[in-house]
């Protein structure tokens, strides 16, 4: 199959992977609110990432299939664990006990805003007028939701601000994890989750948080396995296909899935401000996904290691015998100039 045929598919593959990640995480938010009642935020985070660690351990792949995590990745993994497996889930768990599930779910859409802006600042990912307009719609929607819930019930805005802090932490996590997208996602999930569990377990012990019953604890572990473990694996694979900012935008559908489930579970707290804010956020996500990026560009010589195929238009090196399907090894890209629709993945980090 020609490379030209495959040039347009990374966006489709990445979009589907990010959508699967979004569905799993979206469902998890109202479920965490239900199962986490009576449990402290540190305990909730520890149980969630215990489930994620189990998934990471089960989904690790052989070295010839996926690139290993390197010792040089340790500082980045510590940052990812701090923001993504400690600050993010603890802030979310605390906020969910102080606001509505619908409002909290929709507020999580702002994770896409933080991810896109940080990817623009740190990695130089493109942010044209369409994307900036999308980010402004997300921000306007978040402000409306805070105002609506703050007026609806005293103190709910504190919970929403905690959820906002969680989105900022996860946006930082998403941006830091972009450089880990080429590593074995199962190994990344396992290490990140194990570090998060260790930290939050110690904090839960120090804070003398109550131990939840067996049923809620088991439920939180299961939710962590699917909504945090599997979801993170799909998210990392999506970043590999089409960059941090765009993965964040597709993932922004997660809050709408969570809000729909919260409504189905009986949450009727939505007012006109929350509904309008949710609509603005949905328009922002759609606007970002409608972006198209196509121009002639130059690839510098590059040596790196990651899982790849030989029918994607960018991996034309030879094997004897020739390998088929995804495989991983250190390889070199020779300089190349061509034009096709592309996204800011590992092979398209050029400036504009």
CORUR-V715443 format. One line per field, one symbol per residue. ss: DSSP state (H for helix, E for strand, - for the rest). phi: phi as a letter, one per 40 degrees, with the letter a starting at -180 (. if undefined). burial: + if it has 24 or more other C-alpha atoms within 12 Angstrom, else -. A space follows every 50 residues. Layout:
ss: ???
phi: ???
burial: ???
//
This chain:
ss: --HHHH--HHHHHHHHHHHHHHHHHHHHHHHHHHH-----HHHHHHHHHH HHHHHHHH--------E---HHHHHHHHHHHHHHHHHHHHHHHHHH---- HHHHHHH--HHHHHHHHHHHHHH-----HHHHHHHHHHHHHHHHHHHHHH HH---HHHHHHHHHHHHHHHHHHHHHHHHH--E-HHHHHHHHHHHHHHHH HHHHHH-------HHHHHHHHHHHHHHHHHHHHHHHHHHHHH-HHHHHHH H--HHHHHHHHHHH-------HHHHHHHHHHHHHHHHHH----EEEEEE- -EEEEEEE------------------EEEEEEE--EEEEEE--------- --
phi: .ccdcccccdcccccccccccccccdcccccccccccgbccccdcccccc cccccdccbcbcccbbcccbdccdccccccccccbbcdcccccccccbac ccccccccdcdcccccccccccbgccbccccccccccccccccccccccc ccacgcccccccccccccccccddcccdcbcccdccccdccdcccccccc cccccccfcccccccccccccccccccbccccccccccdccagccccccc cccdcccccccdccchcbccbccccccccccccccccccccbbaacabbc cababacabbbbgbbbcbbbcccbgcabacabbcdababacabcccbbbc cb
burial: ------++-++-+++++++++++++++++++++++++-++++++++++++ +++++++-++----+++++---+--+++++++++++++++++++++++++ ++++++++++++++++++++--+-+++---++++++++++++++++++++ -----+++++++++++++++++++++++++++++++++++++++++++++ +--+------++---++-++++++++++++++++++++++++++++++++ +++++++++++++-----+++-+++++++++++++++++-+-+------- ----++++++-++++-----------+++-+--------++++++++++- --
//
